[in-house]
Amino acid sequence: MAPEFVLAFATGQKVEAKRSVEKFKEYKQGLWPRQDHLKWTVRHGFYANMGGFVFQPRESQAFPVNSKQLLWLIEQGYVEYPTLTAKEVWDKSKADGFQKSLTCLQTGWFIIQVIGRAVQHLPITTLEITTLSFVLCTLAMFFQWANKPLDVESPTRLTSNKTIEEILKEAGSDASQPYQLTPLDFIDNQSPSWLTEVQPHLRFRTGPKTRPLPRFTNDRFPVIGAGPDAIFLFLFTMAYCGLHFAAWDFSFPTPLERNLWRSASIAIGACALILWVCETYQDGHRLGRWGKWAAKLSKSGKNGRIDTMEKERRSRRFIPVWEVIVMTPVTLVYTIARTYIIIEVFLSQRSLPAGAFDTVQWSEFIPHI
């Protein structure tokens, strides 16, 4: 229904994995002598944030830890630095390179077919355009998840000779609040999960109810920030929305259906832009970016206060009230527009131009003497 949102989740997961690489790199630089064999990669970051590492305190229940929580445990001396290599991480997953290659081959052939039809001026249907937009997002997702294990069959268990009560006590006041997911929420409480924190309000089936969580969900709202991956996501999102404009002058069964398609195409493009503006602004607060910029631009004594206020706001609300108010009607309009496009894709099949049934003459692309 909305592959660009799945792409956003994939991009967010990749960004978090890359952030973990930077944090572990900073930790390694502080070691003496240098431990060059302790290499943390993006693949490790994916693996950790998927719940690949399970922490087993003494006389306590085991629970998964993400990359931030794992680094904190290492820095405090509760666990040893994992010696798991990137190849071993890959071997632990069910990743199937042949499957991915076959999917890319099939989608690539479909793209070539559509291009061939366009070059030979053969009619392209709304079904082909919509499929092409999904294929575009699928290839982008494959790229973002290139280093992500498909699944964690057997997590890596990390043991400690301390109980979780002793660890929380030594952590001080930061760990005094009740946790929602795992006892190490005070290190990183993570972004909201659709399965465990949104669906309960919608009275849908929820995720794991046991605490600590036995596993991490794969549906946390992305915190992408500013950078190449954000630009990558923006370009592919706009390309996905823009592809629907390619059917602007297509042959539709009725003029009304053509006008509705045009209106829906404009609607999803506008909604995507509004979402990007809102999320870019709010993302700046979540990451403290606006406070840091304000501190750089101002040399007054209020800089630290501004940065503190931004961090406090970020910790209180992931999605503020103003964004809910703005995005509720935008989401409604987007949903209606997307629903119409999906329905029209199949309705338009009842009346196709005769050329839609012609196949591409590949022999025309071969030079003749």
Summary of the structure (lengths in Angstrom):
residues: 369
radius of gyration: 24.7
end to end distance: 48.0
largest distance: 83.2
contacts: 1038
relative contact order: 0.12
helix: 62%
strand: 4%
